[in-house]
């Protein structure tokens, strides 16, 4: 007798190039790519961050804001573990954050810290978590927290889930020696930058910022005001501090292209 649909767990353990991961079997984006290729949907960007992590000084920190299932976090944490560095991953969806915690345990990564928090420009308050069915085929990394789900992810939002997640600002959290920063928060990127401005000005990390649901010019302008070079890398901006001791060969176009 077949199990009822509700009895089949949506969480599966998946062997990937980066290590064992917990993912949602119904995810159409990241999990789908990992199932089919063992590599991330955004494999080029992940490889870039692996290469950069190998060049960071000892004791550096990577902030993964909008970590989803944690491909970037998992890959970079393994590099930084050999260099005394740490990864702090932020994920606002409780169910997805729990999956990432499981991935940390599966890979025995003591330097990867998971924070079930929403990141923005406010150091207090909460955000309502929209309700979606994790047993329905969807792109769960595309869920938005701005009060309106503009992108159709495979199912309509079902109102508020009843869950609330605390808001935080990066500048309030006391991170030191941040060398890499990734921001993928489905339209809240500008708020994250406003709340991390002091850290970015102080530590001048390499940054990968998704622009698809945000104002690309505003994101680029934030970094250019800090004398960064800004390039377009698919749906992301790669923001490079020219005074960084790290250099890479690339043919990425200017962000305006």
N, C-alpha and C positions, 0 to 999 in steps of 0.2 A: 504494500500500500504506500502510495506516495505521501510524503509529508506535506501538510498544508503550507501554503506560501508563507504565512506568518511564522511558522516554526523553523524555517530555513534561515540560519544566521546570515546577515548581510556582511558581517566582518569575516574576512579571510586572511590567512597568512600567506604572503606571496614572496617567493625567492626572487630577488632582483639583483642587478649589477651592483647596487649600493649596499646590499645586505637584506635580511628578512624584514618585511614590512607588513603591517596591518593596514588593509584598505577596504573600501566598500565595493563589493562585487558588482554593484549596479552603477558605479561611477563611469560616465562616458568619456571623461577626459584623461586625467592622470592615471587612474587605475587601469583604464582601457589600454593605454600605451604600455604600462608596466606589464600587464598580462601578455600582450602581443610581442613585445620586444625586449623585456626586462630592463628597459631604459625609460627615462622620463619623457613625457610629452615635450618638454622644453629641455631636451638633453644637451643642446649646445650651450645653453646658459648655465646648466648645472656643471658641465665640464669646465667652463670658464671659471666658475667659482672654485672648483677643485684646484685648478691651476693657480689661481690667485692665493688660495689658502696655503698652498705649498711655498709661496713666496713671502708670506706674512712673517713678521718678527715673532719671537717666542712670546707666549702669553697673550696673544691677540684674541679678540672676541668677535663673533659673528652674530648679528641680530637678524633673525628671520621673522619678519612681521607679515602675518598672513601665511602661515606655514603649510596649511592644508594637511596632507598625509605626511609631509616632512621629508620629501626627497632631498631638497637643498640641505636641510638640517642634518640628515643622516650622512650624506656624502661629505659635507664639510667637517662635521664633528669627528669623523674618523681620521681626517688629515690633522686637525688641530689637536687631537688627543696625543699625537706624537710630538707636539710642539708646545705643550703646556697651555693650550688655548681652550676657550669655552664657546659653546653655542647656546643662545637663548632664543627659543622658538615661541611665538605668540600665535594662538589660534582661538578665535572667538566661539566657534561652534563646539559645544560641549562633547558631542559624540565623536567628532573628528579629533578633538584634543585628546580624548581618551585613547583613540587608536594610535596617535603619535606617542603617547606614554607607553603603550604596549610595545611599539617599535623600539623605543629606548631600552626597555627591559630585554627584549629578544636579542638585542645586539650588545648588551652589557656596556652601554655607553654612559660612563659616569660624568662626562663633561657636557652632556646635552640636557638642558633644563627646559621643561615645557611649562608655559604660562597660559592658563585659560583666562585670557583677558582680551578686551578690545583696546586697540591703541589709537589715540587721536591727539587732540590738542587740549583735552580736559583731564585734570588729575583726579576728578571725582565724578560720581554719577554712574549710571548704568545704561546699557542699550538692551532693548527688547530683541530677543532672538526669534526670527520668523520661523513658522512651523512648516516643515517639509517632511515627506515620507521617505525615510532612508531605504525603504524596500522598493522604491520606484526608480526606474532608469532615469538618471539625471546627471548633470555636471555640478557636483556638490561644492567644488571649489569656486563656483561662480555666484554663490549666494551673497546677496547684498544686505547691508545693515543700515542703510540710510532712510528707512521708512517706506521705500518703494522698490520692488524687484523689477527693474527695467528690462533685464535680459531674461528671455524664456529659457529655463535650464532643463526642460523636459517635463515639468509639472508646474502648475500654478502654486503660488504661496497660499497657505491655508490659514492666514492670520498670524497672530502671535502664539508662540509655543507655550508661553508661561515662564520660560527660562529668561533670566536676565544675566548679563555678563558685565562685570565692572569695567569702567573706562580707566585708562592710565595714559600718562605722558612719558615718553622715553627719558626726557630730561629730568624727571623726578626719581628715576630708578637707580641712579648712581653707577651706571656701567662705565668701565674704564677700558682704554686701549681698544676701542672698536675699530677694526680694520676692514670689515665687510658689512654691508647693510643691504637687505633685500626687502622691498615693500610691494606687496600684492594684496590689496585690501578692497578691491571691487568698488572704486570710486571715492574712497576715503584717504587717498594718498596725500592730498594737500594738507589735510588735518594732521596726519602722522608727521609730516615734515615740520609743520609749525610747532608740534610738541617735541621735536627732536633737534631743533635748530641749534641749541647751545652745544650739544654733543657733536653734531656734524661740523660746526665751526671749529671746535676744539680738536677732534680726533681725525677729521678729514678722511673718512672711510671711502673706499670704492663703493658705489651704490648702484643697484639695479632696481628701477622703479617702473612698475606697469603704468601705462598711460591710457589704455583703451577706454576706460570709463571716467577719465579725469581730463583736465585742461592741460594738454601736452606743453603748450607754451608757458603756462604758469609753473609747471613742474621744472622745466628746463631753466626758466628764469630764476627760480630759487637757487639752483646750483651755480648758474653763471654769476650771480651776485656774489658768490663765494669763490669766484675765479676757477671754477671747475670747467673742464671740457665735457660737452654732452653729446653723445652719439645715439643713434637709433639702432636698436637691436630687436627686430621683430616688433612685438607689441610693448616693448620696454625701452626705457632710456638707460643707457650705461653712462654713469656720471663719474668722471675720472679726475682726481686732483692732480694737476700737473706737477706739484711738488712732491708727489709720491715717489719713494725709492723703487717701487715696483713698476716695471714696464712690460708690455706685451705687444706683439705684432698683431695688427688687425687691419681690416679694410672696411670698417663700419662707417656708414655715412653720417654726416652731421644730422642732428635731430630735426632740422628743418626740411630735410629731403623727403 
